[in-house]
Amino acid sequence: MSHLMNTYARLPVAFSHGEGAWLWDTEGKRYLDGLAGIAVNTLGHAHPRFTAALTEQIGKLIHCSNVYQVQSQELLADKLCSLSGMQEVFFCNSGCEANEAAIKLARMYGHDKGIETPSIIVMEKSFHGRTLATLSATGNRKVQAGFEPLVKGFVRVPYNDLEAIRQVAQHNSNVVAVLVEPIQGEGGVRTLDIAYLQQLRNICNGQNWLLMLDEVQCGMGRTGKWFAFQHSGILPDVMTLAKGLGSGVPIGACLAAGKAAGLFKPGNHGSTFGGNPLACVAGLTTLNIVEHDQLLAHADNLGRFIRQGIATALQGVNGIKEIRGQGLMIGIELDKPCGDLVKQALAQGLLINVTADNVIRLLPPLVMSQNEAQQLLDILCPLIKDFLQS
Ligand SMILES: *Cc1c(COP(=O)(O)O)cnc(C)c1O
């Protein structure tokens, strides 16, 4: 009997090692990785330059505490700000922690303005994490059930609905911020309209609200730009990152700009592990390799190739509702629950995921080649066809 808490419905497979877009299980069977540990393994597995940089850093210094200056943390903050246009960064270890920092920033911003019970607008079907504040912000009852009382101070609206935002603006003077994923990951790979994001930016300016983007899943080059908001030409006040930032080494970041910058003072927030030298070298090396190997353009091209390949292979098949996403964040919505496909793909040596019951989700590593993407299509498309026709 396992001594692990029963928090996951795990598949019956354990991996021993990987290389690029491939993983091997403990029996020696090989799998093509279409999930990248849920958008984490940006550089795939055992990337030679990444491995070398981390090995070197482990031999020098893993952790030293934020009571000291950490040079790699400064460098990673510089690099993230220059790529994003943001001004300052707080480092933590995960996505929920990055969002906790954003929520605390928004509350402090509100208190500074004299709002004693600040509220944050959040979206239906959103996912922001599993700490008490972030599960309260999350728009999924399954994530919240059993953990009441929820943290107060969130107002929920439908995704992609500007009118709903305007209504809240009219009736709620405690709002201080909007927290939204540019592309909802757990919610079914749903993309915000570019015009929505631009209008939301205007509303936030007019109301003096912070625009806070959760790019924990869609950020770090996955959509073909460094950050998903860059497709819309706007700049947020706060952005959170984690998953793909360290290519598998835990690291999260909360970035701030404009009126969200300079709010925290010493003692307001912190993290023991956050921004340690190992995690920051993982982040820096990830950014360097994505840049050097031109993986943004690659993610864009390969994403089109995969979406086009799916559309062609499944043309005329009944039961496909929509093929959507951007870059290497791809969703295929079926007209019925399709969790079984995960096991069927696994049996055929392909790792995929199903989210929101009926959306097949692909989040391959940015290093997947076109030939490997073709192999993914050759396994996945017939499986979907058979599944829908059975
Ligand atoms: C995964 C995810 C989180 C939570 O990240 P953890 O590292 O699991 O805490 C938050 N927001 C989004 C959009 C995510 O996809």
The ligand as an SDF file (V2000), in Angstrom:
LIG
                    3D

 15 15  0  0  0  0  0  0  0  0999 V2000
   -0.6630   25.3450  -12.9340 C   0  0  0  0  0  0  0  0  0  0  0  0
   -1.2500   26.6820  -12.8050 C   0  0  0  0  0  0  0  0  0  0  0  0
   -1.2320   27.3760  -11.5830 C   0  0  0  0  0  0  0  0  0  0  0  0
   -0.7240   26.7590  -10.3070 C   0  0  0  0  0  0  0  0  0  0  0  0
    0.6390   26.4520  -10.3720 O   0  0  0  0  0  0  0  0  0  0  0  0
    1.3020   25.5230   -9.2390 P   0  0  0  0  0  0  0  0  0  0  0  0
    2.7670   25.5840   -9.5870 O   0  0  0  0  0  0  0  0  0  0  0  0
    0.7150   24.1580   -9.4180 O   0  0  0  0  0  0  0  0  0  0  0  0
    0.9860   26.1170   -7.9440 O   0  0  0  0  0  0  0  0  0  0  0  0
   -1.7220   28.6580  -11.5580 C   0  0  0  0  0  0  0  0  0  0  0  0
   -2.2300   29.2330  -12.6570 N   0  0  0  0  0  0  0  0  0  0  0  0
   -2.2640   28.5940  -13.8530 C   0  0  0  0  0  0  0  0  0  0  0  0
   -2.8110   29.3050  -15.0430 C   0  0  0  0  0  0  0  0  0  0  0  0
   -1.7870   27.3020  -13.9560 C   0  0  0  0  0  0  0  0  0  0  0  0
   -1.8610   26.6610  -15.1290 O   0  0  0  0  0  0  0  0  0  0  0  0
  1  2  1  0
  2  3  1  0
  2 14  2  0
  3  4  1  0
  3 10  2  0
  4  5  1  0
  5  6  1  0
  6  7  2  0
  6  8  1  0
  6  9  1  0
 10 11  1  0
 11 12  2  0
 12 13  1  0
 12 14  1  0
 14 15  1  0
M  END
$$$$
